[in-house]
Amino acid sequence: MSGGILLTTTVGSFGKPDYLQRARNANARGKLGDAELVELERKATEEWIRRQERLDLDILVDGEMYRGDMVAYFAERIEGFKIGGLVRSYGNRYYHKPIIASKVRRPKPMTIDWFRFTQGLTDRPVKGMLTGPYTMLDWSYNEAYRTRREAALALAEVVRQEAEDLQAAGAKYIQIDEPAIHARPEEIDIAIEAMGVVTQNLDAKTVSHICYGDFAAIYPRVLDLPVDQLDLAMANYGYRWLELFDKDPFTKELAIGIVDVHAHATETVDEAAEGIRKGLRYVPANKLWPHPDCGLKTRTVEECVEKCTAVVEATKVVRKELARQTAPA
C-alpha cells in the first residue's frame, strides 16, 4: 500500500473469464441453474480479487462478474422497470433498453451481498459500485413520470437506499457512475440535484465516474456534483480535458485515466507515468488516483492485467520521483 499518495484503483469492471461467459450464456438459455451460475461468479470474483492484490492495486473492486449492462442490471431489480428491446450501445455491442413503466421502488438490496462477499476476501478496501440516477434515466425510456426531473429524483431515492446500505455494510468508498451526464448538457442541474439525494447522508468517500463524451460541455458546472471525487477518462482524449482546468481550477479529488481501455495495445510505463505527471500539475498527489480510463469489461483477462500493471508500475515511478523531490538535502 502507498500510504495515501497516488492511490491506484480501477473503474469497476473486468473482463469475464471464458468459463463464466459460457456459463452466463448457458444460464440465459435455461441450460444452467442460477445457483450454479452464482458459484462460478463467486469463483471469478475471488480470482479477480487475488489478481488485484498481486498487482498491488490500493483500492479494489469486485469486477462485476455478476453484472451485464450497468443499467439493465439495476433495472431488472427495481420494481417499476420492464426490459425493452435491443438497442446498440457502442461498436457491435447491444443491450436491452429498460423502460420505466410505473413508479420505481427497491424491493430489496441489489449489491450488498456481493459487496460483503468481496470485502470478506481481502484486507484491502473494496469500492461499492452503483449506476447513478441520471444515467439510469437517460439510458431508459420514461413512460411513468411526467418529467425527466421527476423520474431522476425517484431513481435517486432508490440509489440512495442502496448507497446507504453499502455504507452500513462497511464500504469506505462508494462510486456512483454517471457516464450519461454530458449527453444533454442542458440537464446538468437535474443530474446534480439527483446526486445530492444519493449522497446526502453518506460519510464514505463518494466518487462519480464520467467517461466518453463532451466533458467540456458540462465543465466547470460539473464541479457542483455533490461527490468527493470525479473519475475521468483522460488517456483516450490525449489529456485535453486538463486544459479546461487552466481557466476554471479543478476543485475535487481526481481519478485520472492513464491507459486507454478501448485499445488492445497497452501504453508503456513511461507513457502512463507521463499521464500522472500531467495530472499533478492540477491536483496534489494525495488527491490524484491513477487508473484505467473506464471499465475493462470489453478487454480479455490478459489485457486487463496488462493495463492494470501499467497503471501500478507507472505510479511507482512517479511516487519515487515525488519522494526524491521531498527528501531532505
HELIX and SHEET records of a PDB file:
HELIX    1   1 ASP A   18  ALA A   28  1                                  11    
HELIX    2   2 ASP A   34  LEU A   55  1                                  22    
HELIX    3   3 ALA A   72  ALA A   75  1                                   4    
HELIX    4   4 ILE A  112  GLN A  119  1                                   8    
HELIX    5   5 PRO A  133  ASP A  138  1                                   6    
HELIX    6   6 ARG A  148  ALA A  168  1                                  21    
HELIX    7   7 PRO A  185  GLU A  187  5                                   3    
HELIX    8   8 ILE A  188  THR A  199  1                                  12    
HELIX    9   9 PHE A  215  ILE A  218  5                                   4    
HELIX   10  10 ARG A  221  ASP A  224  5                                   4    
HELIX   11  11 ALA A  235  TYR A  237  5                                   3    
HELIX   12  12 ARG A  240  GLU A  243  5                                   4    
HELIX   13  13 LEU A  244  LYS A  247  1                                   4    
HELIX   14  14 VAL A  269  LEU A  280  1                                  12    
HELIX   15  15 ALA A  285  LYS A  287  5                                   3    
HELIX   16  16 VAL A  301  THR A  326  1                                  26    
SHEET    1   A 3 GLU A  79  TYR A  90  0                                        
SHEET    2   A 3 ARG A  93  ARG A 105 -1                                        
SHEET    3   A 3 TYR A 141  ASN A 142  1                                        
SHEET    1   B 6 GLY A 128  THR A 131  0                                        
SHEET    2   B 6 TYR A 173  ASP A 177  1                                        
SHEET    3   B 6 LYS A 205  ILE A 210  1                                        
SHEET    4   B 6 GLN A 229  LEU A 232  1                                        
SHEET    5   B 6 GLU A 253  VAL A 259  1                                        
SHEET    6   B 6 LEU A 288  PRO A 292  1                                        
END                                                                             
